[in-house]
Amino acid sequence: MNEIEDYVRDVPDGCTLKVRVQPGAKRTAIAGVYGSELKIALNAPPVDGRANEALIAFVAEKAGLPKARVSLVSGPASRSKMLRITGRSAAEIRASLSPLETA
């Protein structure tokens, strides 16, 4: 159960979110937890940064934030990525991106 808590952590002025993306899915949705990462299926292909843009837009929408508050910190060409979210705590992000809810 502890690994579920590990995908999002508090940092000064916000939090970091570790995600595992599945690009090219039928629909964009939270797909559960993959190890210590939140798994997100994206309805965008992994071409020309479109999956990264879709990921940022999806996370921002679910968190109720403008896209400018969500940035890609690491993993631009990898399925494993880390996002930096400003203006929200880890607890707030964990609640808004719960893998138990359907997108």
N, C-alpha and C positions, 0 to 999 in steps of 0.2 A: 504494500500500500504506500510505502514511502516514495517509491519511484514515481507514482502519480503526482506527488507534490513537487517533484524535482524539475518538471518542465518549465516552471515559471518561478523566478526569484526576484526579490526586491533589490534594487540598486538606487543610488541617489537620483532623485527626481523621476522615478518610475520603476520599471522592471525589465527583465530580459525573458524571452520566451523561446524555448527550444522546440523546433517543429521538424517533422518528417513529412515531406510532401509527396503526393502521388499525382503527378500531372497527367492530363489526358483522361481524367475520370468522366463519367457520365454527368455528374453534377458536383458542384463545390459544396463540401460539407465537412464537418468534424467527423473523423473516422475512428477515433479512439485514442489509445495510448500505445506507442511503440517504444518499448524500453523506457527511457527517461525523456522521451519526446512526445509532444502532442501530434498525432497523425492527422493531416488535413488533405483530403482529396480535392483536387483542383480541376475544374472544367476548362483548363487552358493548357495548350501544348508547351513543352519546355523549349521554346524557340524564341530567340531575340528578346529574352527577359520577360516574356508574356506571363509565364507562370509566377515569377517573382512579383510582378505588378498585381496579378490576381490575388496572390497570397496577402500582400500588404492591404489591398482594398478589402478583402474578406475579413481580416483580423480587425482592421479599423472599424468596419461596419458593426461587427459583433460586439466590439468594445465601446461603441458609441463615440468614437473619436474621429477627427479629421485624419486623412491619410498622411498628412505631414507629421503626425505624432508617432508614426510607426516607420521604422527604418530597418533595413537589412544590415546586420553587423557582420555576419560571416556566412559562407556557403552559397554564393551566388550561382555556382554551377553544380551544386551538390543537392541531393535529396534532403540531407540534414542541414538545417539552417538555424541561425539565431537571429531573432528580431529584438530590437530595443523599442520599448513603448514608454513614452513620457507622459506624465500626468495621471497615471493609474498605478495602484499598488498591485503586488502579486496576487493578493486575495481578491481584488476586484476583477482582475483579468481571469483568474482561475474560475470565478463565478460566471463570468460572461462567456467563457469558452469551455464550459464543462463538457467533457466527452460523453456524458450521460444524456445530454439533450440532443435532439435532432435538429439539424440545420434546415 
